[in-house]
């Protein structure tokens, strides 16, 4: 979210994530250099940074404070459910 806009002033979308997906995404975002992620528009990098910020602000502390073992288990769980 742009820092000059308040959360109440922009339209929002609620997304329910499988807990394992949230752990995997949060861990990936925390360990990824967003400057190295291929993008076609600067807004894509900003949207990823916004997603990380929302995880840090809104997620249950058990997601953002996951241990290495919990992250590995979540990765296995998500990979097992890929279907492709």
N, CA, C and O atoms as a GROMACS GRO file, in nm:
protein
  336
    1UNK      N    1   0.085  -0.117   0.000
    1UNK     CA    2   0.000   0.000   0.000
    1UNK      C    3   0.089   0.123   0.000
    1UNK      O    4   0.190   0.127   0.071
    2UNK      N    5   0.054   0.221  -0.077
    2UNK     CA    6   0.130   0.344  -0.078
    2UNK      C    7   0.125   0.406   0.060
    2UNK      O    8   0.021   0.405   0.125
    3UNK      N    9   0.236   0.460   0.104
    3UNK     CA   10   0.244   0.513   0.239
    3UNK      C   11   0.161   0.639   0.257
    3UNK      O   12   0.130   0.675   0.371
    4UNK      N   13   0.124   0.706   0.149
    4UNK     CA   14   0.045   0.828   0.162
    4UNK      C   15  -0.105   0.801   0.167
    4UNK      O   16  -0.184   0.894   0.184
    5UNK      N   17  -0.145   0.676   0.153
    5UNK     CA   18  -0.287   0.642   0.158
    5UNK      C   19  -0.316   0.566   0.287
    5UNK      O   20  -0.239   0.479   0.328
    6UNK      N   21  -0.426   0.599   0.350
    6UNK     CA   22  -0.464   0.525   0.470
    6UNK      C   23  -0.533   0.396   0.428
    6UNK      O   24  -0.592   0.391   0.320
    7UNK      N   25  -0.526   0.291   0.512
    7UNK     CA   26  -0.589   0.164   0.476
    7UNK      C   27  -0.738   0.177   0.447
    7UNK      O   28  -0.793   0.100   0.369
    8UNK      N   29  -0.804   0.273   0.510
    8UNK     CA   30  -0.947   0.289   0.491
    8UNK      C   31  -0.981   0.355   0.358
    8UNK      O   32  -1.096   0.349   0.314
    9UNK      N   33  -0.883   0.419   0.292
    9UNK     CA   34  -0.912   0.495   0.172
    9UNK      C   35  -0.898   0.415   0.042
    9UNK      O   36  -0.928   0.466  -0.065
   10UNK      N   37  -0.852   0.292   0.051
   10UNK     CA   38  -0.833   0.212  -0.070
   10UNK      C   39  -0.921   0.088  -0.065
   10UNK      O   40  -0.942   0.031   0.043
   11UNK      N   41  -0.972   0.044  -0.180
   11UNK     CA   42  -1.051  -0.080  -0.182
   11UNK      C   43  -0.962  -0.199  -0.142
   11UNK      O   44  -0.844  -0.202  -0.175
   12UNK      N   45  -1.019  -0.294  -0.072
   12UNK     CA   46  -0.944  -0.411  -0.029
   12UNK      C   47  -1.014  -0.539  -0.074
   12UNK      O   48  -1.131  -0.538  -0.111
   13UNK      N   49  -0.939  -0.648  -0.069
   13UNK     CA   50  -0.989  -0.781  -0.101
   13UNK      C   51  -0.946  -0.874   0.012
   13UNK      O   52  -0.830  -0.872   0.052
   14UNK      N   53  -1.037  -0.953   0.062
   14UNK     CA   54  -1.004  -1.052   0.165
   14UNK      C   55  -0.976  -1.185   0.097
   14UNK      O   56  -1.054  -1.230   0.013
   15UNK      N   57  -0.864  -1.246   0.134
   15UNK     CA   58  -0.826  -1.376   0.078
   15UNK      C   59  -0.800  -1.471   0.193
   15UNK      O   60  -0.723  -1.440   0.285
   16UNK      N   61  -0.864  -1.586   0.189
   16UNK     CA   62  -0.837  -1.689   0.289
   16UNK      C   63  -0.735  -1.784   0.232
   16UNK      O   64  -0.753  -1.839   0.123
   17UNK      N   65  -0.625  -1.803   0.306
   17UNK     CA   66  -0.518  -1.892   0.264
   17UNK      C   67  -0.513  -2.015   0.352
   17UNK      O   68  -0.541  -2.009   0.472
   18UNK      N   69  -0.477  -2.124   0.292
   18UNK     CA   70  -0.444  -2.243   0.367
   18UNK      C   71  -0.323  -2.206   0.453
   18UNK      O   72  -0.231  -2.141   0.403
   19UNK      N   73  -0.320  -2.244   0.579
   19UNK     CA   74  -0.213  -2.204   0.671
   19UNK      C   75  -0.076  -2.241   0.616
   19UNK      O   76   0.018  -2.162   0.626
   20UNK      N   77  -0.064  -2.360   0.559
   20UNK     CA   78   0.064  -2.402   0.503
   20UNK      C   79   0.107  -2.308   0.390
   20UNK      O   80   0.225  -2.274   0.380
   21UNK      N   81   0.014  -2.267   0.305
   21UNK     CA   82   0.047  -2.170   0.199
   21UNK      C   83   0.096  -2.039   0.259
   21UNK      O   84   0.193  -1.981   0.209
   22UNK      N   85   0.031  -1.993   0.364
   22UNK     CA   86   0.071  -1.867   0.427
   22UNK      C   87   0.213  -1.878   0.483
   22UNK      O   88   0.292  -1.784   0.469
   23UNK      N   89   0.246  -1.989   0.544
   23UNK     CA   90   0.380  -2.009   0.599
   23UNK      C   91   0.483  -2.009   0.486
   23UNK      O   92   0.586  -1.943   0.496
   24UNK      N   93   0.455  -2.084   0.379
   24UNK     CA   94   0.548  -2.092   0.266
   24UNK      C   95   0.566  -1.955   0.202
   24UNK      O   96   0.679  -1.915   0.174
   25UNK      N   97   0.456  -1.884   0.177
   25UNK     CA   98   0.466  -1.752   0.116
   25UNK      C   99   0.540  -1.653   0.204
   25UNK      O  100   0.626  -1.579   0.157
   26UNK      N  101   0.508  -1.651   0.332
   26UNK     CA  102   0.575  -1.559   0.424
   26UNK      C  103   0.724  -1.588   0.429
   26UNK      O  104   0.806  -1.495   0.422
   27UNK      N  105   0.762  -1.715   0.442
   27UNK     CA  106   0.902  -1.752   0.446
   27UNK      C  107   0.972  -1.711   0.317
   27UNK      O  108   1.083  -1.657   0.322
   28UNK      N  109   0.910  -1.735   0.203
   28UNK     CA  110   0.969  -1.698   0.074
   28UNK      C  111   0.987  -1.547   0.063
   28UNK      O  112   1.092  -1.500   0.022
   29UNK      N  113   0.883  -1.473   0.099
   29UNK     CA  114   0.893  -1.327   0.091
   29UNK      C  115   1.000  -1.272   0.183
   29UNK      O  116   1.069  -1.176   0.148
   30UNK      N  117   1.014  -1.331   0.301
   30UNK     CA  118   1.116  -1.285   0.396
   30UNK      C  119   1.258  -1.314   0.347
   30UNK      O  120   1.351  -1.241   0.380
   31UNK      N  121   1.274  -1.420   0.268
   31UNK     CA  122   1.408  -1.460   0.226
   31UNK      C  123   1.441  -1.420   0.082
   31UNK      O  124   1.550  -1.449   0.034
   32UNK      N  125   1.349  -1.354   0.015
   32UNK     CA  126   1.369  -1.318  -0.125
   32UNK      C  127   1.414  -1.174  -0.140
   32UNK      O  128   1.361  -1.084  -0.074
   33UNK      N  129   1.512  -1.153  -0.225
   33UNK     CA  130   1.553  -1.018  -0.262
   33UNK      C  131   1.455  -0.971  -0.370
   33UNK      O  132   1.464  -1.013  -0.485
   34UNK      N  133   1.364  -0.885  -0.332
   34UNK     CA  134   1.262  -0.840  -0.427
   34UNK      C  135   1.322  -0.769  -0.548
   34UNK      O  136   1.258  -0.759  -0.652
   35UNK      N  137   1.444  -0.719  -0.533
   35UNK     CA  138   1.511  -0.657  -0.648
   35UNK      C  139   1.555  -0.760  -0.751
   35UNK      O  140   1.581  -0.725  -0.866
   36UNK      N  141   1.562  -0.887  -0.711
   36UNK     CA  142   1.605  -0.994  -0.802
   36UNK      C  143   1.487  -1.068  -0.865
   36UNK      O  144   1.507  -1.149  -0.955
   37UNK      N  145   1.366  -1.042  -0.820
   37UNK     CA  146   1.248  -1.108  -0.874
   37UNK      C  147   1.215  -1.048  -1.011
   37UNK      O  148   1.204  -0.926  -1.023
   38UNK      N  149   1.200  -1.132  -1.113
   38UNK     CA  150   1.168  -1.077  -1.246
   38UNK      C  151   1.030  -1.010  -1.244
   38UNK      O  152   0.931  -1.070  -1.202
   39UNK      N  153   1.025  -0.887  -1.290
   39UNK     CA  154   0.899  -0.813  -1.297
   39UNK      C  155   0.889  -0.747  -1.434
   39UNK      O  156   0.989  -0.724  -1.502
   40UNK      N  157   0.766  -0.716  -1.472
   40UNK     CA  158   0.744  -0.641  -1.596
   40UNK      C  159   0.694  -0.501  -1.568
   40UNK      O  160   0.682  -0.418  -1.658
   41UNK      N  161   0.663  -0.474  -1.440
   41UNK     CA  162   0.618  -0.341  -1.400
   41UNK      C  163   0.655  -0.320  -1.253
   41UNK      O  164   0.643  -0.414  -1.174
   42UNK      N  165   0.700  -0.201  -1.215
   42UNK     CA  166   0.738  -0.175  -1.076
   42UNK      C  167   0.627  -0.204  -0.975
   42UNK      O  168   0.655  -0.234  -0.859
   43UNK      N  169   0.503  -0.195  -1.018
   43UNK     CA  170   0.392  -0.222  -0.927
   43UNK      C  171   0.392  -0.366  -0.878
   43UNK      O  172   0.342  -0.394  -0.769
   44UNK      N  173   0.447  -0.458  -0.956
   44UNK     CA  174   0.453  -0.598  -0.914
   44UNK      C  175   0.542  -0.614  -0.792
   44UNK      O  176   0.507  -0.685  -0.697
   45UNK      N  177   0.658  -0.549  -0.794
   45UNK     CA  178   0.748  -0.554  -0.677
   45UNK      C  179   0.682  -0.488  -0.557
   45UNK      O  180   0.692  -0.538  -0.446
   46UNK      N  181   0.616  -0.376  -0.579
   46UNK     CA  182   0.548  -0.308  -0.469
   46UNK      C  183   0.437  -0.394  -0.411
   46UNK      O  184   0.418  -0.398  -0.289
   47UNK      N  185   0.363  -0.464  -0.497
   47UNK     CA  186   0.255  -0.551  -0.449
   47UNK      C  187   0.311  -0.664  -0.363
   47UNK      O  188   0.250  -0.701  -0.262
   48UNK      N  189   0.427  -0.720  -0.401
   48UNK     CA  190   0.489  -0.823  -0.317
   48UNK      C  191   0.533  -0.766  -0.183
   48UNK      O  192   0.516  -0.830  -0.079
   49UNK      N  193   0.590  -0.647  -0.185
   49UNK     CA  194   0.630  -0.581  -0.060
   49UNK      C  195   0.507  -0.553   0.027
   49UNK      O  196   0.512  -0.568   0.149
   50UNK      N  197   0.398  -0.512  -0.036
   50UNK     CA  198   0.273  -0.488   0.038
   50UNK      C  199   0.221  -0.617   0.100
   50UNK      O  200   0.175  -0.618   0.214
   51UNK      N  201   0.228  -0.727   0.024
   51UNK     CA  202   0.184  -0.857   0.075
   51UNK      C  203   0.266  -0.897   0.197
   51UNK      O  204   0.211  -0.942   0.297
   52UNK      N  205   0.397  -0.880   0.189
   52UNK     CA  206   0.482  -0.910   0.304
   52UNK      C  207   0.442  -0.825   0.424
   52UNK      O  208   0.433  -0.875   0.536
   53UNK      N  209   0.419  -0.697   0.400
   53UNK     CA  210   0.377  -0.609   0.509
   53UNK      C  211   0.246  -0.652   0.571
   53UNK      O  212   0.230  -0.645   0.693
   54UNK      N  213   0.153  -0.696   0.489
   54UNK     CA  214   0.024  -0.742   0.542
   54UNK      C  215   0.041  -0.870   0.623
   54UNK      O  216  -0.024  -0.888   0.726
   55UNK      N  217   0.129  -0.959   0.577
   55UNK     CA  218   0.158  -1.079   0.655
   55UNK      C  219   0.212  -1.039   0.791
   55UNK      O  220   0.167  -1.091   0.894
   56UNK      N  221   0.306  -0.949   0.793
   56UNK     CA  222   0.368  -0.907   0.919
   56UNK      C  223   0.267  -0.838   1.010
   56UNK      O  224   0.274  -0.852   1.132
   57UNK      N  225   0.176  -0.764   0.953
   57UNK     CA  226   0.080  -0.687   1.031
   57UNK      C  227  -0.040  -0.770   1.074
   57UNK      O  228  -0.086  -0.757   1.187
   58UNK      N  229  -0.091  -0.856   0.986
   58UNK     CA  230  -0.220  -0.918   1.010
   58UNK      C  231  -0.218  -1.066   1.043
   58UNK      O  232  -0.315  -1.118   1.098
   59UNK      N  233  -0.111  -1.136   1.011
   59UNK     CA  234  -0.112  -1.281   1.031
   59UNK      C  235  -0.100  -1.318   1.177
   59UNK      O  236  -0.048  -1.244   1.260
   60UNK      N  237  -0.152  -1.436   1.204
   60UNK     CA  238  -0.134  -1.492   1.337
   60UNK      C  239   0.015  -1.502   1.364
   60UNK      O  240   0.093  -1.532   1.274
   61UNK      N  241   0.055  -1.479   1.486
   61UNK     CA  242   0.197  -1.483   1.518
   61UNK      C  243   0.256  -1.622   1.494
   61UNK      O  244   0.377  -1.634   1.476
   62UNK      N  245   0.173  -1.726   1.495
   62UNK     CA  246   0.228  -1.859   1.470
   62UNK      C  247   0.272  -1.875   1.324
   62UNK      O  248   0.355  -1.961   1.295
   63UNK      N  249   0.221  -1.795   1.232
   63UNK     CA  250   0.266  -1.800   1.094
   63UNK      C  251   0.396  -1.722   1.080
   63UNK      O  252   0.493  -1.773   1.023
   64UNK      N  253   0.400  -1.602   1.130
   64UNK     CA  254   0.519  -1.518   1.115
   64UNK      C  255   0.633  -1.563   1.205
   64UNK      O  256   0.747  -1.523   1.183
   65UNK      N  257   0.606  -1.643   1.304
   65UNK     CA  258   0.710  -1.692   1.395
   65UNK      C  259   0.734  -1.841   1.377
   65UNK      O  260   0.778  -1.909   1.470
   66UNK      N  261   0.707  -1.893   1.258
   66UNK     CA  262   0.724  -2.036   1.232
   66UNK      C  263   0.870  -2.077   1.245
   66UNK      O  264   0.960  -2.004   1.205
   67UNK      N  265   0.890  -2.195   1.301
   67UNK     CA  266   1.025  -2.250   1.314
   67UNK      C  267   1.067  -2.311   1.180
   67UNK      O  268   0.985  -2.330   1.091
   68UNK      N  269   1.196  -2.342   1.168
   68UNK     CA  270   1.247  -2.407   1.047
   68UNK      C  271   1.174  -2.540   1.023
   68UNK      O  272   1.145  -2.575   0.909
   69UNK      N  273   1.145  -2.612   1.130
   69UNK     CA  274   1.074  -2.740   1.117
   69UNK      C  275   0.932  -2.718   1.065
   69UNK      O  276   0.884  -2.794   0.980
   70UNK      N  277   0.864  -2.616   1.116
   70UNK     CA  278   0.728  -2.586   1.071
   70UNK      C  279   0.728  -2.541   0.924
   70UNK      O  280   0.637  -2.574   0.848
   71UNK      N  281   0.829  -2.465   0.886
   71UNK     CA  282   0.840  -2.421   0.747
   71UNK      C  283   0.863  -2.541   0.656
   71UNK      O  284   0.799  -2.552   0.551
   72UNK      N  285   0.952  -2.630   0.694
   72UNK     CA  286   0.979  -2.750   0.614
   72UNK      C  287   0.853  -2.836   0.603
   72UNK      O  288   0.824  -2.889   0.495
   73UNK      N  289   0.780  -2.852   0.712
   73UNK     CA  290   0.656  -2.930   0.709
   73UNK      C  291   0.552  -2.864   0.618
   73UNK      O  292   0.483  -2.933   0.543
   74UNK      N  293   0.542  -2.732   0.625
   74UNK     CA  294   0.446  -2.660   0.539
   74UNK      C  295   0.485  -2.675   0.392
   74UNK      O  296   0.398  -2.694   0.307
   75UNK      N  297   0.615  -2.666   0.363
   75UNK     CA  298   0.660  -2.684   0.225
   75UNK      C  299   0.624  -2.823   0.173
   75UNK      O  300   0.578  -2.837   0.060
   76UNK      N  301   0.646  -2.924   0.255
   76UNK     CA  302   0.609  -3.061   0.216
   76UNK      C  303   0.458  -3.074   0.193
   76UNK      O  304   0.414  -3.135   0.096
   77UNK      N  305   0.382  -3.016   0.283
   77UNK     CA  306   0.236  -3.022   0.273
   77UNK      C  307   0.186  -2.955   0.145
   77UNK      O  308   0.100  -3.010   0.075
   78UNK      N  309   0.239  -2.838   0.115
   78UNK     CA  310   0.197  -2.765  -0.005
   78UNK      C  311   0.242  -2.839  -0.130
   78UNK      O  312   0.166  -2.851  -0.226
   79UNK      N  313   0.366  -2.889  -0.131
   79UNK     CA  314   0.417  -2.960  -0.247
   79UNK      C  315   0.338  -3.087  -0.274
   79UNK      O  316   0.318  -3.125  -0.390
   80UNK      N  317   0.293  -3.152  -0.169
   80UNK     CA  318   0.216  -3.275  -0.183
   80UNK      C  319   0.081  -3.247  -0.247
   80UNK      O  320   0.024  -3.335  -0.312
   81UNK      N  321   0.030  -3.126  -0.231
   81UNK     CA  322  -0.104  -3.090  -0.279
   81UNK      C  323  -0.098  -3.019  -0.416
   81UNK      O  324  -0.199  -2.966  -0.462
   82UNK      N  325   0.018  -3.018  -0.480
   82UNK     CA  326   0.034  -2.940  -0.604
   82UNK      C  327  -0.056  -2.988  -0.716
   82UNK      O  328  -0.126  -2.907  -0.777
   83UNK      N  329  -0.056  -3.115  -0.746
   83UNK     CA  330  -0.143  -3.166  -0.851
   83UNK      C  331  -0.099  -3.131  -0.993
   83UNK      O  332  -0.174  -3.153  -1.088
   84UNK      N  333   0.021  -3.078  -1.009
   84UNK     CA  334   0.074  -3.053  -1.145
   84UNK      C  335   0.221  -3.072  -1.152
   84UNK      O  336   0.281  -3.055  -1.258
   0.00000   0.00000   0.00000
